[in-house]
Structure formats: C-alpha cells, structure tokens
Amino acid sequence: MRRLAGGKGVQTMMLHRLLVRLFAPLAFFGDRRAAGTFAAFARAEEGSRRDLLLAAAATPSAERAARYLLQSQDEARHARIFAAR
C-alpha cells in the first residue's frame, strides 16, 4: 500500500478507525466512567497548558512565545470544558 502523509498506510488508517469506532463507547460507558475520562482529559489539557507556558518562557523568539501563549489559552479553555462535564 502507498504511504500517506504522516507515514501511515491506508490499511493501518482503516484499522485504526474501526478500532476507535468499536472501543470509544467503552471509554464513556456509565456516568462514573465518563466522569473519570473527562477528568483525565482535563488533566491532560492542563498539563499541555503548563508545558506551553514553559516553552513560551524558554524560547528566544517573541513571535513563537506569543503563539505558545495563545495556544496555552486554548488548552486552558479545553481543560475547563472537560472539567465541567
């Protein structure tokens, strides 16, 4: 099979989509499980926000730092959304 952008073959991508469709509902099965999943997503987004803040502080490029800060605001928004669920 030909490789697509990102190096994944068509068959691999089709298998990935099939597995996601089959198993994604299990991640949200039941209220407690869904709450735990959303809480985990919120923690991941918060971690990404912190990483972006550190990257913004560490980069010598003002333009790149501004982009990191904008993205960190988006990650904070995602964290709030997931935490509220």
PyMOL CGO cylinders between C-alpha atoms (Angstrom):
from pymol import cmd
from pymol.cgo import CYLINDER

trace = [
    CYLINDER, 0.00, 0.00, 0.00, 1.12, 3.53, -0.60, 0.3, 1, 1, 1, 1, 1, 1,
    CYLINDER, 1.12, 3.53, -0.60, 2.05, 5.59, 2.38, 0.3, 1, 1, 1, 1, 1, 1,
    CYLINDER, 2.05, 5.59, 2.38, 0.01, 8.68, 3.17, 0.3, 1, 1, 1, 1, 1, 1,
    CYLINDER, 0.01, 8.68, 3.17, 1.21, 11.86, 4.84, 0.3, 1, 1, 1, 1, 1, 1,
    CYLINDER, 1.21, 11.86, 4.84, 2.43, 11.02, 8.30, 0.3, 1, 1, 1, 1, 1, 1,
    CYLINDER, 2.43, 11.02, 8.30, 3.73, 7.62, 7.20, 0.3, 1, 1, 1, 1, 1, 1,
    CYLINDER, 3.73, 7.62, 7.20, 0.60, 5.56, 7.86, 0.3, 1, 1, 1, 1, 1, 1,
    CYLINDER, 0.60, 5.56, 7.86, -0.65, 3.16, 5.25, 0.3, 1, 1, 1, 1, 1, 1,
    CYLINDER, -0.65, 3.16, 5.25, -4.26, 3.11, 4.13, 0.3, 1, 1, 1, 1, 1, 1,
    CYLINDER, -4.26, 3.11, 4.13, -4.86, -0.27, 5.76, 0.3, 1, 1, 1, 1, 1, 1,
    CYLINDER, -4.86, -0.27, 5.76, -3.43, 0.94, 9.06, 0.3, 1, 1, 1, 1, 1, 1,
    CYLINDER, -3.43, 0.94, 9.06, -5.65, 4.02, 8.99, 0.3, 1, 1, 1, 1, 1, 1,
    CYLINDER, -5.65, 4.02, 8.99, -8.73, 1.94, 8.21, 0.3, 1, 1, 1, 1, 1, 1,
    CYLINDER, -8.73, 1.94, 8.21, -7.95, -0.44, 11.07, 0.3, 1, 1, 1, 1, 1, 1,
    CYLINDER, -7.95, -0.44, 11.07, -7.42, 2.50, 13.44, 0.3, 1, 1, 1, 1, 1, 1,
    CYLINDER, -7.42, 2.50, 13.44, -10.80, 3.98, 12.51, 0.3, 1, 1, 1, 1, 1, 1,
    CYLINDER, -10.80, 3.98, 12.51, -12.50, 0.63, 13.01, 0.3, 1, 1, 1, 1, 1, 1,
    CYLINDER, -12.50, 0.63, 13.01, -10.94, 0.13, 16.44, 0.3, 1, 1, 1, 1, 1, 1,
    CYLINDER, -10.94, 0.13, 16.44, -11.86, 3.65, 17.53, 0.3, 1, 1, 1, 1, 1, 1,
    CYLINDER, -11.86, 3.65, 17.53, -15.47, 3.11, 16.48, 0.3, 1, 1, 1, 1, 1, 1,
    CYLINDER, -15.47, 3.11, 16.48, -15.61, -0.21, 18.33, 0.3, 1, 1, 1, 1, 1, 1,
    CYLINDER, -15.61, -0.21, 18.33, -13.92, 0.79, 21.57, 0.3, 1, 1, 1, 1, 1, 1,
    CYLINDER, -13.92, 0.79, 21.57, -14.62, 4.52, 22.02, 0.3, 1, 1, 1, 1, 1, 1,
    CYLINDER, -14.62, 4.52, 22.02, -18.08, 3.88, 23.50, 0.3, 1, 1, 1, 1, 1, 1,
    CYLINDER, -18.08, 3.88, 23.50, -16.47, 1.78, 26.25, 0.3, 1, 1, 1, 1, 1, 1,
    CYLINDER, -16.47, 1.78, 26.25, -14.49, 4.81, 27.45, 0.3, 1, 1, 1, 1, 1, 1,
    CYLINDER, -14.49, 4.81, 27.45, -17.74, 6.58, 28.25, 0.3, 1, 1, 1, 1, 1, 1,
    CYLINDER, -17.74, 6.58, 28.25, -19.83, 3.63, 29.43, 0.3, 1, 1, 1, 1, 1, 1,
    CYLINDER, -19.83, 3.63, 29.43, -21.60, 4.71, 32.58, 0.3, 1, 1, 1, 1, 1, 1,
    CYLINDER, -21.60, 4.71, 32.58, -21.65, 8.06, 34.33, 0.3, 1, 1, 1, 1, 1, 1,
    CYLINDER, -21.65, 8.06, 34.33, -18.70, 7.35, 36.64, 0.3, 1, 1, 1, 1, 1, 1,
    CYLINDER, -18.70, 7.35, 36.64, -16.53, 6.12, 33.79, 0.3, 1, 1, 1, 1, 1, 1,
    CYLINDER, -16.53, 6.12, 33.79, -17.42, 9.11, 31.63, 0.3, 1, 1, 1, 1, 1, 1,
    CYLINDER, -17.42, 9.11, 31.63, -16.66, 11.49, 34.51, 0.3, 1, 1, 1, 1, 1, 1,
    CYLINDER, -16.66, 11.49, 34.51, -13.27, 9.84, 35.01, 0.3, 1, 1, 1, 1, 1, 1,
    CYLINDER, -13.27, 9.84, 35.01, -12.49, 10.04, 31.31, 0.3, 1, 1, 1, 1, 1, 1,
    CYLINDER, -12.49, 10.04, 31.31, -13.39, 13.71, 31.14, 0.3, 1, 1, 1, 1, 1, 1,
    CYLINDER, -13.39, 13.71, 31.14, -11.36, 14.40, 34.29, 0.3, 1, 1, 1, 1, 1, 1,
    CYLINDER, -11.36, 14.40, 34.29, -8.36, 12.70, 32.66, 0.3, 1, 1, 1, 1, 1, 1,
    CYLINDER, -8.36, 12.70, 32.66, -8.82, 14.82, 29.53, 0.3, 1, 1, 1, 1, 1, 1,
    CYLINDER, -8.82, 14.82, 29.53, -8.98, 17.95, 31.69, 0.3, 1, 1, 1, 1, 1, 1,
    CYLINDER, -8.98, 17.95, 31.69, -5.72, 16.99, 33.44, 0.3, 1, 1, 1, 1, 1, 1,
    CYLINDER, -5.72, 16.99, 33.44, -4.03, 16.35, 30.09, 0.3, 1, 1, 1, 1, 1, 1,
    CYLINDER, -4.03, 16.35, 30.09, -5.14, 19.72, 28.74, 0.3, 1, 1, 1, 1, 1, 1,
    CYLINDER, -5.14, 19.72, 28.74, -3.92, 21.46, 31.91, 0.3, 1, 1, 1, 1, 1, 1,
    CYLINDER, -3.92, 21.46, 31.91, -0.57, 19.71, 31.55, 0.3, 1, 1, 1, 1, 1, 1,
    CYLINDER, -0.57, 19.71, 31.55, -0.33, 20.87, 27.95, 0.3, 1, 1, 1, 1, 1, 1,
    CYLINDER, -0.33, 20.87, 27.95, -1.13, 24.42, 29.07, 0.3, 1, 1, 1, 1, 1, 1,
    CYLINDER, -1.13, 24.42, 29.07, 1.72, 24.34, 31.59, 0.3, 1, 1, 1, 1, 1, 1,
    CYLINDER, 1.72, 24.34, 31.59, 4.13, 22.92, 29.01, 0.3, 1, 1, 1, 1, 1, 1,
    CYLINDER, 4.13, 22.92, 29.01, 3.25, 25.72, 26.61, 0.3, 1, 1, 1, 1, 1, 1,
    CYLINDER, 3.25, 25.72, 26.61, 3.80, 28.36, 29.29, 0.3, 1, 1, 1, 1, 1, 1,
    CYLINDER, 3.80, 28.36, 29.29, 7.25, 26.91, 29.99, 0.3, 1, 1, 1, 1, 1, 1,
    CYLINDER, 7.25, 26.91, 29.99, 8.04, 26.79, 26.28, 0.3, 1, 1, 1, 1, 1, 1,
    CYLINDER, 8.04, 26.79, 26.28, 6.95, 30.41, 25.87, 0.3, 1, 1, 1, 1, 1, 1,
    CYLINDER, 6.95, 30.41, 25.87, 9.27, 31.45, 28.69, 0.3, 1, 1, 1, 1, 1, 1,
    CYLINDER, 9.27, 31.45, 28.69, 12.17, 29.45, 27.26, 0.3, 1, 1, 1, 1, 1, 1,
    CYLINDER, 12.17, 29.45, 27.26, 12.04, 30.43, 23.60, 0.3, 1, 1, 1, 1, 1, 1,
    CYLINDER, 12.04, 30.43, 23.60, 14.15, 33.36, 22.37, 0.3, 1, 1, 1, 1, 1, 1,
    CYLINDER, 14.15, 33.36, 22.37, 11.56, 34.13, 19.67, 0.3, 1, 1, 1, 1, 1, 1,
    CYLINDER, 11.56, 34.13, 19.67, 8.92, 36.67, 20.70, 0.3, 1, 1, 1, 1, 1, 1,
    CYLINDER, 8.92, 36.67, 20.70, 6.69, 35.54, 17.83, 0.3, 1, 1, 1, 1, 1, 1,
    CYLINDER, 6.69, 35.54, 17.83, 6.90, 31.90, 18.88, 0.3, 1, 1, 1, 1, 1, 1,
    CYLINDER, 6.90, 31.90, 18.88, 6.32, 32.81, 22.53, 0.3, 1, 1, 1, 1, 1, 1,
    CYLINDER, 6.32, 32.81, 22.53, 3.16, 34.69, 21.54, 0.3, 1, 1, 1, 1, 1, 1,
    CYLINDER, 3.16, 34.69, 21.54, 1.89, 31.64, 19.63, 0.3, 1, 1, 1, 1, 1, 1,
    CYLINDER, 1.89, 31.64, 19.63, 2.62, 29.39, 22.59, 0.3, 1, 1, 1, 1, 1, 1,
    CYLINDER, 2.62, 29.39, 22.59, 0.73, 31.75, 24.90, 0.3, 1, 1, 1, 1, 1, 1,
    CYLINDER, 0.73, 31.75, 24.90, -2.28, 31.82, 22.57, 0.3, 1, 1, 1, 1, 1, 1,
    CYLINDER, -2.28, 31.82, 22.57, -2.29, 28.04, 22.38, 0.3, 1, 1, 1, 1, 1, 1,
    CYLINDER, -2.29, 28.04, 22.38, -1.97, 27.80, 26.18, 0.3, 1, 1, 1, 1, 1, 1,
    CYLINDER, -1.97, 27.80, 26.18, -5.15, 29.88, 26.49, 0.3, 1, 1, 1, 1, 1, 1,
    CYLINDER, -5.15, 29.88, 26.49, -6.92, 27.42, 24.20, 0.3, 1, 1, 1, 1, 1, 1,
    CYLINDER, -6.92, 27.42, 24.20, -5.66, 24.50, 26.29, 0.3, 1, 1, 1, 1, 1, 1,
    CYLINDER, -5.66, 24.50, 26.29, -6.98, 26.21, 29.43, 0.3, 1, 1, 1, 1, 1, 1,
    CYLINDER, -6.98, 26.21, 29.43, -10.37, 26.58, 27.76, 0.3, 1, 1, 1, 1, 1, 1,
    CYLINDER, -10.37, 26.58, 27.76, -10.39, 22.88, 26.86, 0.3, 1, 1, 1, 1, 1, 1,
    CYLINDER, -10.39, 22.88, 26.86, -9.45, 21.95, 30.43, 0.3, 1, 1, 1, 1, 1, 1,
    CYLINDER, -9.45, 21.95, 30.43, -12.37, 24.00, 31.80, 0.3, 1, 1, 1, 1, 1, 1,
    CYLINDER, -12.37, 24.00, 31.80, -14.79, 22.42, 29.32, 0.3, 1, 1, 1, 1, 1, 1,
    CYLINDER, -14.79, 22.42, 29.32, -13.71, 18.87, 30.19, 0.3, 1, 1, 1, 1, 1, 1,
    CYLINDER, -13.71, 18.87, 30.19, -13.68, 19.58, 33.93, 0.3, 1, 1, 1, 1, 1, 1,
    CYLINDER, -13.68, 19.58, 33.93, -17.24, 20.92, 33.74, 0.3, 1, 1, 1, 1, 1, 1,
    CYLINDER, -17.24, 20.92, 33.74, -18.55, 17.69, 32.21, 0.3, 1, 1, 1, 1, 1, 1,
]
cmd.load_cgo(trace, "trace")
